């Protein structure tokens, strides 16, 4: 038999001879048949501890890898988890095979298939398990992309029975901050779709008693009716067609009814990472599985890093995990909590800064896990660099100053500062590249939205991008979220060319009576962009020019002599053919991400019942041509123009090394960079009331209003919740805690002078407490440069 000590010694090989600390070792050695809660601060090696504990169960406790399930919340994190489990597992197995002489142990090792670990996101695992363990008469689930599901919500949930005109629904939406149109005296359909989506998901995520919710008033009854019509709309699309929330709900039902016993009977342990972002439905799934395997569950997370309340993630479930787990599993005592508190990500000074930030507001502490210790840096690392602050009176000067710092670090020899009476040199390192630097902000949009006839104006991310390009040695940036997709020049060209090909002179588009005016405006801009690129006659222009290609589609005549024009053509083929003349959509990393959105819009809309032509343009007769083009304009081009399709975060697995990365703080969660610059107030010049929700909340917003409306009727009714304002302040603290804890070496705060602790604009990120004072006012914890 392999002992725990022998396993830990062998584990040093994949860890490159690094020893685990005592806290990690305790997590690994904890009895495998008992539930365990691990609270792990940023950079404390939680993935190391999870993977090592799972492998210990295999090599020491002799669990079959196929009996261990490891799940987390993003595809990127799941891929990392699987990579480590397999990579480390094979190394440890080979090491034991080389050292061990016992025949029984060698036989066990030779039969060990490390690849059989069950890993993935909850959604991917649920889809896989439901497809594998089902009766022959039940089809596997068909899970819709979010924007496709929203299309069904619009058509079945709101348009059926004219619910989008329902006065009770309009008044309910108005109470959530949506405004009525002057022309129609109603909330626009896009606003109603957004609100209905939030409640549809919340009903299932929080396991709401919809009947009790409906009885609260006519508005609640109206939105519940929308949800019911939407679910019926999913069902008529085909057997087991569902969105992601319904997938999890269906998975829980199958578990509770014992229909997945063939799967659960093979399990012996389950690991759940990022548990702080769990909702009630997901918690119920995990605990139902845990009950089937005698409570062998390990949950890992950090309440200070919970960012997804707006998406249904409920940090209170993790804060209260011990008593909730005891009740759910029906065990006699609360499960143990173990803490990982030594961070290996950063040296002492930025770690102390981040921990002090988490503790500066006394009113934030009750929202944290009780008795939670401070995270500390590894003693061997040293103090490191002080936290820097760049603050200027206007965003133009701020952008130039931040760009100059980045230029000095990556193009020059670095900078020298005075710290505690000593000269300190700050450099990026000989092998460093701009991709080692991340700029984090609440939003990385480069332009404001047009509003009430006012044109859009540049935001700080655009000014910073431009300032970086104006350096003596220009530095590029990577910001795929910076622009609205419809305004990206290459996307405008591509979509405009497709529209010109399938609807010359906008004849069919002009015949669609109820097309949103905003979509019509964007279509005109796209067609103008298409005309411009055609006139430029881009290469390749032999043997066919772009103008020739577009013309062949318009007149439906093949460019190859003797070949008849087909009766129908997939729109996706047209899209890929046009890329020949827009090479940046294939070569530029940002544009590749934008192209994926367009391609997904074309391919995924085939699931919509309103898209009977399945994203194909039919040329067999005039009526079919008009109908197929009309469907494409409604389901594809309008969705792109109006911003209904999100960038796929899962394809952002790697970042270009030659460009500074611009990320939202939410995107940066789980990542780390040597140099991190956090926007703490580039746009907060005055204490404007409309901006307070982003820095010092004073009016309830949609997230907390929805939570207050639904908490009493579901699985959260027994949890302890603070008032909405305290939750809003708590969530802002968590947001900037995550931002500050991404830095491995250098952390820089950037903003206007108005948000300084001595300034006139209160901001949680700058040490302000909800009582209206800044704890940083008298003792500023960063060095201004």
N, C-alpha and C positions, 0 to 999 in steps of 0.2 A: 504493500500500500504506500502511496505517496503521502508524505506528511505535509502539514501547512508550511513548516519551515522550509522544506525542500521546494515546495511550490514557489514561495516568495523568493527564494534564492534563484530559481530558474527564471522568474519573472524579470530579474535584473537584466537579462539579455535583451528583450524587446524594449526595455526602458533605458537602454544604453548605460547600464551599470549604475543607474540612479536608484537609491533606496527609497521605498515608500516611507512617508512619515507615520507617526504613531496613530494619528486619527484615521488615515487611509487604511492602515493595517487593521485597525479595529473594525472598520466597516467590512473589509474583506473577510475577516475571521468570524464575524457575527454568525450565530447558528443559522443554517440555511433554511430550516423549517419554521422560522419565526418571522412575523412581519417587522419591517424596519423602515424608519423615516430618516432620511439623510438631508440635513440642511447644509447646503454647500455654497459658500460665497464665491464671487467671481475669481476665476483663475486658481481655484483651490484643488483642481484635479478631480472633479466629480466624474468625468468620463473615464479617467484612469481607474477610479475606485469601482465604478459600475462594471466595467469590462473585467477588471481583475477579480471582482467578487463572482461574476458569472463563470469565469474560467476556473476559479477555485472550486466551484460546485461541480465542474466537470472532472478536473484532475484529482481533487482530494475527496470529494463526496460522491463521485462516480455517477453524477447525473448525465443522462443522455443529452447532448446538445439540442436535440429535437424537442426536448421537454422544457426548454428555457426560452421565454419570449421577452425580447427587449424592444421597447417602443419609445418613441419621442415624437415631437410635434412638427418638425419640418423634414422634408426629404433630404435636405443637405445634412442635417444633424443625424438622421437615420443612416445615411450613407457613411458618415464618419464613424458612427457606432459600429456598423457592420465591418468596415475596413479594419478597425482596431481589433474587434473580436476575432476575425479570421487571421489577420496578420500576426497578432500576438499568440493566438492559439496554436498556429502551425509552428511558430518558433519554439514555444514551450514544449510542444509534443515532440519535435525533433530533438530538442535538448535532452528530454527524459529518455527518448529512445536510444540516445547515445550513451547515457550514463547508467541506466538501470540494467540490472542483470536478472532480476526476478522474472521467471517465465510468465507468471500470471499477469504481472504488470505490463510486460511487453506485449502479451496477447491483447490486453485491454487497449493499449496505446495503438496497436496496429489496426484495431477495429474502429477506432475513434474517427468519426467524420465531423470535423469542426464546421464544415459548411452547412450543417443541419440546424444551426442556431436560427431561431425565428426572429427576424428583425424587420423593422419598418415603422412607418407612421401608423397611428391608430386607423386612419381611413384606409390606407393601403392594405393593412392586415385584415381589417373587417371585410373589405371587398374580396380579398383572396380566400379567406376562410369561408365566407358565405358562398363563394363559387365552388369551393372544393367539397364542403360538407353540406350537401343539400340532397333533397329527394329528387329522383329523376324527373318528376313532373313539375318541379319548381325551377324556373330559369335563373341563371346567375344575375346579380345586380348590374344594371347599366347606370353608371353615375355620370351626371351631366356636369359640364363646365359651368362655373358660376354665372357667366353672362347668358348662357343658354337657359339656365333655370330661371333667371330674372326675366327672360323673354316670355316664358310660360306664366310666370307670376303676373306679368303685364296683361297677357291675352286672356288667361283663364281666371286669374284672381281679380283683376280690376275691370277688364272690358266686359266679361260675362255679366249679364244682368245690370250692366251700366253702373257698377259700383264706384267707378272713378268719379261719377257725378253725385254720389251719395253725400248729402249735407252733413250727416253725423260723422262720416269719415273725414270730410274736409275740416270740420270743427275740431276733431281729434288731432289732426295733423297740425292745425293752427296752434293748438295748445303745446305742441312740441317745437314751436319756433318756425314752422313753415308758413310762408306768406301767401295770401290769395292774389291771383292775377287780377289786374284792374279790368281786363277785357272779359274774363269768364267768371269772376267772383269766386274762383275755386283755386285750390292748390294745383300746380301743374302735375301732370301724370308722372313725370320723373321723380318728383318729390314724394308722391304717394307710393310709388314703387319702392323707393328707398325705405320709407317708414314701414311699409308692409313687410319688406324683407327682414328688417330688424325684428319685428314681432313674430313673424313666421319662424325664424331661427330660435328666438328666445323661448317660444312655446315648447320647442323640443329640447333645446339645450338645458333648460332649467326644469324640465318635466312639469310644466304648468298644468294645473287643473283649468282647462280652457272654459268649462262651464261656469265655474266660480268667477273667473276673470270676466266672462261675458256679462254676468249679472251686475257688474259694477256700473254700467252706464251704456248709453247708445253708441258712443264712440268705440268703446271696447268691443261691443257686439259687432260693430261694422268691421273692425280690423280682424276679428276672429272669423267673420264670414269670408273675408278675402282669403285668409289662410286656408279655410276649408275648401274653397273653390280652387285654390292653387294646388292643394294636395290631390284633389280630384283630377285636375288637369294633368298632373304627373302620371296618375294611374292610367288615363286614357291614351297616353303616349305609347304604352306598351307594358307588358308584365315586368315588374321590378325595375321600372325606370324611376330614378330618385336623385335628389340632390345629396350633398354630403351630410347635412343634418339628418335627413331621413335615413341615410345609410347607417349612421350610428344608432338611430332609434330602432331600426329594423334589426340590427345586430344585437342590441340589448334584449329585444323581444324574443329572439331565437335562443339567447342564453337563458333567459328566465323560464322559457317553456321547455328547456332541456333538449332542444333540437340540435344543439352543438356539443352534446356529451361525447361524441366520438373524438372531437377536438380537445375538449377540456380534460378528458380521461388520460390523454397523452402528456399533458402539461404537469410540471412539478414546481415551476417558479416563474414569476413575472416581475420584470423591472420596468418602472415608468420614470422617464426623465422629464424634466421641465414640468413637474406636477403643479407648480404654482399657476400655470395657465390653463388648468383643467376647469371644465364646467360640470354641472351636476350630472348630466347625461354620461359624460366620459367617466366621471368618478364612479357612477353606478356600474358601468361596464367593467372597470378594473376590479371593483370590489366583488362583483358577481363572479368574475373569473377566480379571484382570490379565494372565495368561499368554496369553489369547486376543487381547489388544490390545497385545502387545509391551511389557508392563510399565509402561504409562502409568497409574500409580496414585498418588494423594496421600492419605495417611492423617493425620488430625489428632486430637489428644487431649491429655490431661494425666493422668499417672499419679497425681498427688496428688488427683485428683477422681474416682477410681474407687470407686463405692459399691455395686456390684451383684454382689459375689462370692456372696452368698446366693442369687442368681438365676442363677448360672452365669457371670457376667462375670468374666473372668480377667485381672487387671491385668498379670500377668507376660508376657502376649502383647504388650502395648504396651511394657513395659520392655525387652523383648528383640526389638522389632519389626525392627530393622535386620538382625541375622543371620538371623532367621526368614524375613524377606522375601527375603533373598538366596538362601536354600536353596529356598524355594517357587518363586521365579521362575527359578532356575537361571542367575543372572547372576554375573559374575566378581568383583564387589566389593560390599560392603555399601552399601545406599542411604544417601544423605546425610540428616542430621538438621538441621533449621532450628528456631530457637527464637524465640518471641514472648515478650518479657519486659517490655514497657512496658504497664502497665495503665492504662486510661482510666476505670475504674469508680470508683476512690476516691482520696483524697489520701494523703499520705505516711504519716501516723501509723497508720491502720488497716492499710495495706499492710505496713508494717514489722512490726506486731504479728503479722499472719497469717504472714508469711514466717519470722519468728523462731520461731513455734509449730511450723512444719514442720521446723525445723532443731534444735529443742531436744533431741530424743532422737537420740543418735548411732546407736542400733541401728535407727532407722527409715531411715537414709540408704541402706543397700544395696538397699532395695526400690524406690528411685527410679531414674529414667533416669540413667545414669552421666554425670557432668559437667554436670548440669542447673544453669543459672545462676538466681540469685534474680530474682523478679519485682519490678519497681520502679515507682513511680508516675510519671506524667508530671510533669516538672519544673515545668511552668507552673501546676500545680494548687496547690502549696503543701502545708503540713503538715496542714491540716484540723483536725478535732476529736480529742481523745484518746479512747481506748477507756475506757468507763465500766464499773464493776462495782456491782451492787446485791446485797448479801448480807445475809440476815436469819436469826434463830435458828429461825423456824418459817414454814411456807408461807403462813399467813394474813397475817402481817406482810409477807412477800415479795410476795404478790399485791397488797396495798394499796399498797406502795411502787412496784411496777412500774406499776400503774394510775395512781398519782399522777404519775409521770414522764410517761406518755403524755398524761394530762390537761393537765399544764403545757405540753407541747409543742403540743397541738392545740386546747386550749380557752383557754389562757392566753398569757402573753407569753414563755414559755420559762423556762429556769433559768440561773443564773449559778454558775460553779464557779471555783475557784482552780487554775491549772495553771502550773507553773514560775514561781510568784511573781506571775503576772498573772491578772487577772479575765477569764474567757472566758464569753461569752454563747452559749447553745445554744438555738436556736429551730427550729421546723419550717418556717417560711416563710409568707408571706401566703397563698399559693394552696394550701398543703398540706392534705391530708385524711387521716383515719385510715388509709385504704388505702395510704398511703405507708409504713406501719409493718408489719413482719412479725415475728411471734413464732415462733421455730423451736425444735423440740424433737425428741428421739428418738421420742417418741410424743405425740400431742395428744389422746389419749383423756381424757374428762372424768371417767370413773369407773373404779375398779378392777373387775376381774371378780369375780363371786361365786366363793368357793372354800371347799370343805369345810364348807358351810353358813353361812359368814360372808358377810354382805351386802356389796354393793359400797360403796365410800366415795369421796368427792370427791377428784379429783386436781388438781394445780396449774392446768391449763388451765381447769377449771370455776371455780376460785376467782378466777382472773384475769378471766374473763368476767364474773363477778358483781361484782367490784370495779370494773370499768370501767362497769358499769351503775349503780353506786352513787355515781359522781362527781356533783358538783353539776350539771354538764352531761354526761349519760350518753353513753358511746361504745359502739357495738355492735361485735361481732366476727363474723368469718366462719370457721366451723370445721366443715365438713361431715363431717370424720372424727372429730369429738369424741365422738359417741355411737354405740353399736351400733345398727344400723339398726332392729332389732326393738324398741328402747326409745324411738325417736323418737315423740313423742305422736301426730303427724299420721299417721305410717305405721302405728302401732298402730290408730288409728281406721279408716284405709282398709282395712287387711288384715282387721280385725275385721268391718267392714261387708260385705266380700266373702264372708267365711266365713258370716256370718249369712244372706246372700242365697242362697248355694248349698248350705248345710248347716244349716238351722234346728235350733236346740237341740242342735247337735253330735252328731246321731245317727250320721252316717256316720263322722265323726272317731272317735267312741267305739268303732266296730266294727273299726278298724284296729289289729290286735294288736301289731305290732312297731314302732309309731311311737315315736321317742325320747322319753323322759320330759321332757327339756328343751323339746322342741317342743310337747308337750301343755301344759306350764305357760305357755309364751308365748302359745299359742292362747287359753287362758283369759283371760289379761291383755288380749289384743286384743279378745276378745268383750266384756269388761267395758268397755273404752274405747268400743266401738261402741254399747253400751247407753247409756252416759253421753251421747254426742253425740246419739243419737236422742231421749233425754228432754229435751235442751236445745232441741230443735226449731229448728235453725239456719236462717237465711235461705239461699236463697229457700224460703218455705213456701207459696207460691201460684203456680200452681194445684195443685202437688204438694208435699207435705212429704217429708222424708227418710224418715219412718216409713212413709208410703204407698208410697214407691219400694221400700224393703226388703220390705215386705209383699207387693207385687206379684210379686217374685221368689220369695218363699217359697211362695206359693200358685200361682205360674205363671199369673197372670191379667193381661192387658194393662190398663194404665190408660186406654187409649183404647177407648171403646165400639165393639164390632163388629170389633175387631182380634184375631185369634187369636194365642195365645202361640206363638212359633216352636218348631220341633223342636230347635233347637240355637242357642247364642249364644256368641260369643267372650268369653273372660274379660277380654280387654283392653278390650272395649267397656264392660263393667260397671265396670272400673277408672276409665275416663275419665268415665263418667256420674256416679260418686260424687264426683268432684272438684268438682262443682257446689256441694257442701256443705262442702268443705274447701279454701277458696280459697288458703290459705297455701302449699299444695303447688304452686300455679301462680305465686304472686306473690313468695314469699320465695326468694332465691338458694340458700340452704342446702337448703331443702325441695325445690326443683326438682331438685337433684342426687340427693336421696334418692328422689324419685319415679321418676327415670330408672332406678334400680336395680330397682324393682318392675316397671316396664314391660318392662325387658330380661329379667327373670326369667320373665315371662309369654310373651314373644314367642320367646325363644331356646330354650326347652325343647321347642319343636316338633320339634327335631332328635333328641331322645331316643327310642329305640325303645320305651322304657317309657311314652311319652306318645302312644299311638296315637290319642287324641282331639285331639291338636294344640292343647292349651290351650283347648278348647271344652267347654262344659257341654251335655250332650245330654239332652233331656227326652222323647224318643220313648217310652221305657218306664222302669220302675223300675230294671232292671238296668243299662241304659246310663247312667242318671243316677248311680247309685251308683259305677260304674266311672270315669266321667269326673271326678266330684268327688274320688274317691280318688286318681286320678292327679294332679289339681291340688294336693291336699294334700301328696302325697309330693314331687312334682317342683318345685313352686313355693313354696308356703307354708312347707314345712319348710326349704327352702334359704334363704329370707329369714330365718326365725326363728333358724336356727343359724349365720347369718353366713357362708354359703358363697359369697356373691356380693359381689365387691369394687366399690367406687365406681369409676366410669370416669374416670380421671385426664385423659383427652383432652378431656372437656367442660369442664375447669377452665382454659379458655383466657384468661379475663379474671377479675379479682377486683374485688369491689365497692369503689368509692372511699370509701364512707362508713363502712367497717368495718375494724378491725384484722384482718389476715390471720393465722390460725393455721395453720402448715404443719409437716409433718415435714421434717427436713433432707433426706431423699430427694426429697420433693416440690419443695423449693426449689432443687434442682440445676438450673442453667441460668437461674435467675431472679435478679433484683437488686431491691433496695428502698432508698430513701433512709435509712430507719432500720430496723435489725435488732436484735432482742432475742433472745439465745440462752439457752435453759435449759441451764445447765451442772451442774445438780444440785439441783433443787427437791425431789427425793424421796430423796436420799441422806443421811439423817440419821445413820446409823451405817454401819459397814463390814460390812454384811450380806452373807453369802456368795452369796445368790441374786441380788443386784444387781451382783456384780462383773463379770459378763459384759458389762454395759453401760458399765463404766468402767475396770476393771482385771482382765482375765481371768485366772483361775487354774485353770479346768477346761475341757476341750475341749467345744465345743457342736456341734450337728448340722451346721452349715455346713462346718466344718473336718474333722469325722469323715467326712462323705460325700466330701469332696475327697480325703482321704487314702486312702479305700477305692477310689476310681476312677482317680486320677492314674496309677498304674502300668500301666493297661490301655488307654490311649487316646492322643490327640494331644498330651497334656501330659506324657507320660512323659519326653520329652527336655528339658523346661523345668527351670529351677533354682527350687526351692521351699524356703522357709524352714520351720522347724518350726511347728506349728499355733499355738503361743502368740505367736510373732513375727508371724505373719500376722494374728492377732486384734488385737494391738496396732497393727499397721500400718493395719488397716482402721478402727479407732477414730480414729487420727490423721487419716486421710483424711476421715472423717465430719465432724469438727469443723473441719478446714481448709475444707471446703466451706461449712459454716455461717458461719464467720468472714469468708469472702470474698464474702458476698452483700451486704454493706453498701456503699452508695454514699457515705454521709456520716457517719452515727453508728452505732457498734457498741456494744452494751450486753450484758454478761454478767450473768446472774441465777441465783442459787442460794442454798442454805443456807450458813451460815458454816462448817459442818462440812467443806465441800469446798474451802475456801480453801487456798492453798498451805501455810499454817501449820496447817491443820486435820488431823483424824485419819482422813479418808476419802480414800484415793488415787483419783485420777481423771485419765485421759489428757488430758481437755479442759483441765485446770488445770496443764499443764506437767509432770506426773509422767512419769518414764521407767519402763521395765519393770524397772529395777534397784531401784525402790522409793524414789526421791527425786524431789522437785520442783525443777526448775531455776528456778521462779518464787519459791521460798521466800525468797531473800535479795533479789531484785530484782523486785518485782511490776510487770508491764508494763501494768496498768490502774489507773484512779483510782476508788477506792471512794467512793460517794456515799450 
